[in-house]
Every structure is written in C-alpha cells, then in structure tokens.
Amino acid sequence: MLLVIWQIIAAIGVVVLALAHKDGAKRPFFRRHRIVYGLIWLIVTPVAGTYLLLTLAGWAAILWIWIQR
C-alpha cells in the first residue's frame, strides 16, 4: 500500500513539474511563486527516487528468489 501511495505522489509531482514549463520557460504562476516551485522539487525528487529504488529492490528480490530455485 505504501508503494502505491509513493507512486501516486511521484506521478502527480512529475505531471505538475511537466506542466510547470511551457516552451522551456516556467509558467507565470511558478515565476511569481518560486517557493512553491522549489517545494515541489523538494517533495517530488526524493519521492520519485524512493519509488524507483523500491521498484528496483523488488525486482532484485524477485530475481534472487527465481535464481535460488
């Protein structure tokens, strides 16, 4: 369940960061509110990184179990 919550937070954050830019520049809202943009980066980066590490650890565990048969 925790992994699903991490995945949802990471996906929402990545979409928000993708929508925060248009033609290579920040949208006006994020130019005016730099702290919000920074907070999004501070939240999304570790969450997405943790999700990727947990996913890789899960794959490694499954592979290890499969090899040990």
C-alpha positions in Angstrom: 0.0 0.0 0.0 2.8 2.4 0.9 4.4 1.8 -2.5 1.2 2.7 -4.3 0.9 5.9 -2.3 4.6 6.8 -3.2 3.8 6.0 -6.8 0.7 8.3 -6.8 2.6 11.2 -5.2 5.5 10.7 -7.6 3.3 10.6 -10.6 1.3 13.7 -9.6 4.6 15.6 -8.9 6.1 14.6 -12.2 3.0 15.8 -14.0 2.9 19.1 -12.1 6.6 19.7 -12.9 6.0 18.9 -16.6 3.1 21.3 -16.7 5.1 24.0 -14.8 7.0 24.7 -18.0 6.0 25.8 -21.5 8.4 26.2 -24.3 11.4 25.8 -22.0 10.3 28.6 -19.6 8.5 28.5 -16.3 4.8 29.4 -16.4 3.9 32.8 -14.9 2.5 31.2 -11.7 5.8 29.5 -11.0 7.8 32.6 -11.9 5.8 34.5 -9.3 5.8 31.8 -6.7 9.4 30.4 -6.7 8.9 28.9 -3.2 6.1 26.7 -4.5 8.3 25.5 -7.4 11.1 24.8 -5.0 8.9 22.9 -2.6 7.5 20.8 -5.5 11.1 19.8 -6.4 11.9 19.1 -2.8 8.9 16.7 -2.5 9.0 15.1 -5.9 12.7 14.3 -6.2 13.0 12.1 -3.1 9.6 10.5 -3.6 10.3 9.6 -7.2 13.8 8.4 -6.3 12.5 6.3 -3.4 9.9 4.8 -5.7 12.5 3.9 -8.3 14.8 2.4 -5.6 11.9 0.3 -4.1 10.9 -0.9 -7.5 14.5 -1.9 -8.3 14.8 -3.6 -4.9 11.6 -5.5 -5.6 12.8 -6.7 -9.0 16.1 -7.7 -7.5 14.3 -9.7 -4.8 12.1 -11.5 -7.3 15.2 -12.2 -9.5 17.1 -13.5 -6.4 14.2 -15.8 -5.5 13.9 -17.1 -9.1 17.7 -17.8 -9.2 17.6 -19.6 -5.9 15.0 -22.2 -7.0 
